[in-house]
Amino acid sequence: MLVDYSSKSNDSRMSSRLSEKRKTSLSTIRSNESLGSSLKHEFRLVYTALCGKYKTCPVPWVKCNVKTNSIEILGDRMKGNDWRAAMEALSTDNSTHHVRIKNKRYTDQLARNYEKFSSVVEAPKNIPAVSTLYVVQLISTSVYEVMINTSALVCLELENVLFDEQSLDILISGIDINQTLQHLSLAYCRIGDDACLSLCRVLRDKPNIRSLDLSGCSLSSESVNFGLLDMIKKQQVKRHEECWAHSLRYRTANPDIMHGLRRLTLNDNTSIGDYGVADLFESLKDDLYVKAVDVQNCGLTDRGAQFALSTLMINDSLVVLDVRKNATMSSAMLEAIMTRLYQNNINKTNTNQWNWTKLGRENKIESPRT
């Protein structure tokens, strides 16, 4: 019986080559993982070192997510020492994509008497550190430092932080300098009309901003008619010019690839009312770029719902126009708007990115059977 030793040697050579390739690929993956983790854990390392410097311990409310390359700070239970270490670490960060600072506890007013670290340490227990002037200004200056130094920050969420006027000026100046930010949320920060107008003057020349959330910011119709509307109109003009330039070069222009605002969220600003949305909805009739507008609980009546419905009748590129939770709006008008939204979305395949609630079958107009 003859044995084919050549085939056995070939098989062994092939298996050895495969094992070498596996070892090489595994080592490459491990090195890449260690490199990525070291880069993404830079904030955690700096934060831990600063905790040692200030003789405190890292708290579980300062979170660093490696997979999403994000930093989340839940500030309700944080003390003055905790804020000082976390904000100093944040101010040196230049590689994080998503920064979120959130407070769940609602405070009526800012504790201005506590503007120094020593006074915050000695403050009564019923005054949370995040409601003191010292911590609020610490947040604004640290976020400012991040925005002017980073080339990676894409999303910034500041929720329920009661900024004073000076802190808002610092924050807005940082937004003006930054060129990478795409998603900005100041939800429930109660910035008011004056700060909103200042912010809109900056954002109208910032085509990198794609979504803006000003929910619960104590806005009135003034913010919409003289700030947000002006921002949208100016971006409309710029994008029309960009579309015209594209049409000359490529014959056709795709409005979906243009820069500029795509989503505007104004929920829980009850003083906006029908007058506040009238001109906004009128402007959106010929806007092919803004895809989603949220105006839940904004004091709208059936008149405001009629403005919304007339906009949807003309503009079928608007994917979301959320007018729910307006107590004085009739269910019949809400159903008519939902039905029209269903018709506008029925042939679109890329609506999931707007996190819109599923339009139920009950809102679908059934064609009569023949």
C-alpha positions as CSV (number, residue, x, y, z in Angstrom):
1,M,0.0,0.0,0.0
2,L,1.4,3.4,-1.1
3,V,1.1,6.4,1.1
4,D,1.0,9.9,-0.4
5,Y,3.4,11.7,1.8
6,S,3.4,14.8,-0.4
7,S,-0.3,15.4,0.3
8,K,0.2,15.0,4.0
9,S,3.1,17.5,4.0
10,N,1.0,19.9,2.0
11,D,-1.8,19.7,4.5
12,S,0.5,20.2,7.4
13,R,2.1,23.2,5.7
14,M,-1.4,24.7,5.0
15,S,-2.6,24.2,8.6
16,S,0.6,25.8,9.9
17,R,0.1,28.8,7.6
18,L,-3.5,29.1,8.8
19,S,-2.6,28.9,12.4
20,E,0.1,31.6,11.8
21,K,-2.5,33.8,10.1
22,R,-4.9,33.3,13.0
23,K,-2.2,34.2,15.5
24,T,-1.3,37.3,13.5
25,S,-4.9,38.4,13.1
26,L,-5.6,37.8,16.8
27,S,-2.6,39.8,17.8
28,T,-3.6,42.6,15.5
29,I,-7.2,42.7,16.9
30,R,-5.8,42.7,20.4
31,S,-3.4,45.5,19.7
32,N,-6.2,47.5,18.0
33,E,-8.5,46.9,20.9
34,S,-5.9,47.9,23.4
35,L,-5.1,51.0,21.4
36,G,-8.8,52.0,21.1
37,S,-9.4,51.3,24.8
38,S,-6.4,53.4,25.8
39,L,-7.6,56.3,23.6
40,K,-11.2,56.1,24.8
41,H,-10.3,55.7,28.5
42,E,-8.2,58.8,28.5
43,F,-11.0,60.7,30.4
44,R,-11.3,57.9,33.0
45,L,-7.6,57.9,33.6
46,V,-7.4,61.7,34.1
47,Y,-10.6,61.7,36.3
48,T,-9.1,59.0,38.5
49,A,-5.9,60.9,38.9
50,L,-7.7,64.1,39.8
51,C,-9.8,62.2,42.4
52,G,-6.5,61.3,44.0
53,K,-5.3,64.9,43.8
54,Y,-8.4,66.2,45.5
55,K,-8.5,63.3,48.0
56,T,-11.9,62.0,46.9
57,C,-13.1,58.8,45.2
58,P,-14.5,58.3,41.7
59,V,-18.3,58.2,41.9
60,P,-20.5,55.8,39.9
61,W,-22.5,58.8,38.5
62,V,-19.5,59.7,36.3
63,K,-19.7,57.2,33.5
64,C,-17.4,56.5,30.5
65,N,-18.8,54.2,27.8
66,V,-16.1,52.7,25.6
67,K,-18.4,51.4,22.9
68,T,-20.1,54.7,22.2
69,N,-17.1,56.8,23.1
70,S,-19.3,58.9,25.4
71,I,-19.2,60.5,28.8
72,E,-22.3,60.8,31.0
73,I,-22.5,62.7,34.2
74,L,-25.6,62.4,36.4
75,G,-25.2,65.3,38.8
76,D,-28.0,65.0,41.3
77,R,-26.0,63.3,44.0
78,M,-22.6,64.7,43.3
79,K,-20.9,67.0,45.8
80,G,-18.5,69.9,45.3
81,N,-15.4,67.7,45.3
82,D,-17.0,65.3,42.8
83,W,-17.9,68.1,40.4
84,R,-14.4,69.7,40.7
85,A,-12.6,66.5,39.7
86,A,-15.1,65.5,36.9
87,M,-15.2,69.0,35.3
88,E,-11.4,69.4,35.4
89,A,-11.1,66.0,33.7
90,L,-13.7,66.9,31.1
91,S,-12.0,70.2,30.3
92,T,-8.9,68.3,29.1
93,D,-10.8,65.8,27.0
94,N,-10.4,66.1,23.2
95,S,-11.4,62.6,21.9
96,T,-14.9,62.0,23.1
97,H,-17.8,62.0,20.7
98,H,-20.7,62.4,23.1
99,V,-20.9,64.4,26.3
100,R,-24.0,64.4,28.5
101,I,-24.6,66.2,31.8
102,K,-28.0,65.4,33.2
103,N,-29.8,66.4,36.4
104,K,-33.1,64.9,37.4
105,R,-33.8,67.0,40.4
106,Y,-35.8,70.2,39.6
107,T,-34.6,73.4,41.2
108,D,-36.6,76.7,41.1
109,Q,-33.7,79.1,41.3
110,L,-30.0,79.2,41.3
111,A,-28.2,79.4,44.7
112,R,-26.0,82.5,43.9
113,N,-24.6,82.9,47.4
114,Y,-22.4,79.8,46.8
115,E,-19.9,81.0,44.2
116,K,-16.8,79.6,45.7
117,F,-15.7,76.0,46.3
118,S,-15.4,76.6,50.1
119,S,-18.9,77.9,50.3
120,V,-20.3,74.9,48.3
121,V,-18.6,72.5,50.7
122,E,-20.2,74.2,53.7
123,A,-23.6,74.5,52.1
124,P,-26.6,72.9,53.8
125,K,-27.6,69.4,52.7
126,N,-30.9,70.6,51.2
127,I,-29.0,72.7,48.6
128,P,-27.6,70.3,45.9
129,A,-24.2,71.3,44.6
130,V,-25.5,71.4,41.0
131,S,-27.8,74.3,41.9
132,T,-25.0,76.5,43.2
133,L,-23.4,79.2,41.1
134,Y,-19.9,77.7,41.5
135,V,-20.9,74.4,40.0
136,V,-22.9,75.9,37.2
137,Q,-20.1,78.2,36.1
138,L,-17.7,75.2,36.5
139,I,-19.8,73.2,34.0
140,S,-20.0,76.1,31.5
141,T,-16.3,76.8,31.5
142,S,-15.4,73.1,31.3
143,V,-17.7,72.5,28.4
144,Y,-16.3,75.7,26.7
145,E,-12.8,74.3,27.0
146,V,-13.9,71.0,25.4
147,M,-15.7,72.7,22.5
148,I,-12.7,75.0,21.6
149,N,-10.1,72.2,21.9
150,T,-11.7,69.1,20.5
151,S,-12.1,67.9,16.9
152,A,-14.1,64.9,17.9
153,L,-17.2,66.2,19.8
154,V,-20.4,65.4,17.9
155,C,-23.2,65.5,20.5
156,L,-23.6,67.7,23.5
157,E,-26.5,67.3,25.9
158,L,-27.0,69.5,28.9
159,E,-30.2,68.7,30.7
160,N,-31.8,70.5,33.6
161,V,-28.8,72.7,34.4
162,L,-30.0,76.1,35.6
163,F,-27.4,78.4,34.0
164,D,-27.0,82.0,34.9
165,E,-26.5,84.7,32.2
166,Q,-22.7,84.7,32.4
167,S,-22.5,80.9,32.1
168,L,-24.8,81.0,29.1
169,D,-22.6,83.6,27.4
170,I,-19.6,81.4,27.9
171,L,-21.5,78.3,26.6
172,I,-22.7,80.1,23.5
173,S,-19.3,81.5,22.7
174,G,-17.9,77.9,22.8
175,I,-20.7,76.8,20.4
176,D,-19.7,79.6,18.1
177,I,-16.1,78.5,18.0
178,N,-16.7,74.8,17.7
179,Q,-16.9,73.3,14.1
180,T,-17.7,69.6,14.8
181,L,-20.9,69.7,16.9
182,Q,-23.9,68.2,15.2
183,H,-26.4,67.6,17.9
184,L,-27.1,70.1,20.7
185,S,-29.6,69.8,23.5
186,L,-30.3,72.3,26.3
187,A,-33.5,70.6,27.4
188,Y,-35.0,72.0,30.6
189,C,-32.2,74.4,31.1
190,R,-34.7,77.2,31.1
191,I,-32.5,79.6,29.1
192,G,-35.3,82.0,28.3
193,D,-35.9,84.2,25.2
194,D,-32.9,86.5,25.4
195,A,-30.4,83.6,25.5
196,C,-32.3,81.7,22.8
197,L,-32.1,84.8,20.5
198,S,-28.3,84.9,21.1
199,L,-28.0,81.2,20.4
200,C,-29.9,81.5,17.2
201,R,-27.7,84.3,16.0
202,V,-24.8,81.9,16.3
203,L,-26.5,78.8,15.0
204,R,-27.8,80.4,11.8
205,D,-24.2,80.4,10.5
206,K,-23.4,76.9,11.8
207,P,-24.4,74.4,9.1
208,N,-22.8,71.6,11.1
209,I,-25.7,71.6,13.6
210,R,-28.2,69.0,12.5
211,S,-30.5,68.8,15.6
212,L,-31.5,71.3,18.3
213,D,-33.4,70.4,21.4
214,L,-34.8,73.4,23.4
215,S,-37.5,71.5,25.3
216,G,-38.6,73.1,28.6
217,C,-36.5,76.2,28.1
218,S,-39.1,78.8,29.1
219,L,-39.4,80.1,25.5
220,S,-42.3,82.2,24.1
221,S,-43.4,83.1,20.6
222,E,-40.6,85.8,20.6
223,S,-37.9,83.0,20.5
224,V,-39.6,81.3,17.6
225,N,-40.5,84.4,15.4
226,F,-37.4,86.4,15.9
227,G,-34.8,83.7,16.6
228,L,-35.5,80.2,15.3
229,L,-37.4,81.3,12.3
230,D,-34.6,83.7,11.2
231,M,-32.1,80.8,11.6
232,I,-34.2,78.4,9.5
233,K,-34.8,81.0,6.8
234,K,-31.1,82.0,6.5
235,Q,-30.1,78.3,6.3
236,Q,-32.8,77.9,3.6
237,V,-31.2,80.5,1.4
238,K,-27.7,79.0,1.8
239,R,-29.0,75.5,1.0
240,H,-30.9,76.8,-2.1
241,E,-27.6,78.3,-3.3
242,E,-25.8,75.1,-2.6
243,C,-28.4,73.1,-4.5
244,W,-28.2,75.5,-7.4
245,A,-24.4,75.0,-7.5
246,H,-24.8,71.2,-7.4
247,S,-27.3,71.3,-10.2
248,L,-24.9,73.1,-12.5
249,R,-22.2,70.5,-11.8
250,Y,-24.1,67.3,-11.5
251,R,-27.4,68.3,-13.3
252,T,-29.4,67.1,-10.2
253,A,-29.2,68.1,-6.6
254,N,-30.1,65.9,-3.6
255,P,-31.5,68.0,-0.7
256,D,-30.9,65.2,1.8
257,I,-27.1,65.6,1.6
258,M,-27.1,69.3,2.3
259,H,-25.8,70.6,5.6
260,G,-27.9,72.4,8.1
261,L,-30.7,71.9,10.7
262,R,-32.7,68.7,10.3
263,R,-34.6,68.4,13.6
264,L,-36.0,71.1,15.9
265,T,-37.5,70.1,19.3
266,L,-39.5,72.6,21.3
267,N,-41.5,70.4,23.6
268,D,-42.9,71.7,26.9
269,N,-42.7,75.4,26.1
270,T,-46.3,76.3,26.8
271,S,-46.0,80.0,26.0
272,I,-45.2,79.5,22.3
273,G,-48.9,79.0,21.4
274,D,-50.6,79.3,18.0
275,Y,-49.0,82.7,17.2
276,G,-45.5,81.2,17.8
277,V,-45.9,78.4,15.3
278,A,-47.9,80.2,12.6
279,D,-45.0,81.7,10.7
280,L,-42.7,78.7,11.5
281,F,-45.2,76.3,9.8
282,E,-45.7,78.7,6.9
283,S,-41.9,78.8,6.3
284,L,-41.7,75.0,6.4
285,K,-44.2,74.7,3.5
286,D,-41.4,75.1,0.9
287,D,-38.6,73.7,3.0
288,L,-37.1,70.5,1.7
289,Y,-34.4,70.2,4.4
290,V,-36.0,70.2,7.9
291,K,-37.3,66.7,8.5
292,A,-38.7,66.8,12.0
293,V,-40.4,69.4,14.3
294,D,-41.5,68.5,17.8
295,V,-44.0,70.9,19.5
296,Q,-45.6,68.7,22.2
297,N,-47.3,70.6,25.0
298,C,-46.6,74.1,23.5
299,G,-50.1,75.6,24.1
300,L,-51.4,74.8,20.6
301,T,-55.2,74.8,19.9
302,D,-57.1,73.7,16.8
303,R,-55.9,76.8,15.1
304,G,-52.3,75.8,15.5
305,A,-53.3,72.3,14.4
306,Q,-54.8,73.7,11.2
307,F,-51.5,75.5,10.5
308,A,-49.7,72.2,10.9
309,L,-52.1,70.3,8.7
310,S,-51.9,72.9,5.9
311,T,-48.0,72.6,6.0
312,L,-48.2,68.8,5.7
313,M,-50.6,69.1,2.7
314,I,-47.9,71.0,0.8
315,N,-44.7,69.6,2.2
316,D,-44.5,65.8,2.0
317,S,-40.8,65.7,2.9
318,L,-41.5,66.6,6.5
319,V,-41.3,63.2,8.3
320,V,-42.3,64.3,11.8
321,L,-44.6,67.1,13.0
322,D,-45.4,66.1,16.5
323,V,-48.3,68.1,18.0
324,R,-49.3,65.6,20.7
325,K,-49.9,66.5,24.4
326,N,-51.5,69.9,23.6
327,A,-54.4,69.8,25.9
328,T,-56.6,72.3,24.1
329,M,-56.2,70.6,20.7
330,S,-59.2,68.4,19.7
331,S,-58.7,64.7,19.1
332,A,-60.2,65.1,15.6
333,M,-57.5,67.5,14.5
334,L,-54.8,65.4,16.0
335,E,-56.1,62.4,14.1
336,A,-56.2,64.4,10.9
337,I,-52.6,65.3,11.3
338,M,-51.5,61.8,12.1
339,T,-53.4,60.5,9.1
340,R,-51.6,63.0,6.8
341,L,-48.3,62.1,8.4
342,Y,-49.0,58.4,7.6
343,Q,-49.6,59.3,4.0
344,N,-46.4,61.3,3.8
345,N,-44.3,58.5,5.3
346,I,-45.9,55.5,3.7
347,N,-43.5,55.4,0.7
348,K,-40.4,56.5,2.6
349,T,-37.8,53.9,3.8
350,N,-35.4,56.1,5.8
351,T,-37.7,57.4,8.5
352,N,-36.4,55.3,11.4
353,Q,-33.5,57.7,12.1
354,W,-36.0,60.3,13.4
355,N,-37.2,58.0,16.2
356,W,-40.8,58.7,15.3
357,T,-43.5,56.7,16.9
358,K,-45.1,54.1,14.6
359,L,-48.1,55.5,12.9
360,G,-50.8,52.9,13.6
361,R,-53.2,51.3,11.3
362,E,-56.0,53.2,12.8
363,N,-54.7,56.4,11.2
364,K,-54.5,54.8,7.7
365,I,-57.2,55.8,5.2
366,E,-58.5,52.7,3.7
367,S,-59.3,52.8,0.0
368,P,-62.9,51.8,-0.8
369,R,-63.4,48.3,-2.1
370,T,-64.7,47.9,-5.5
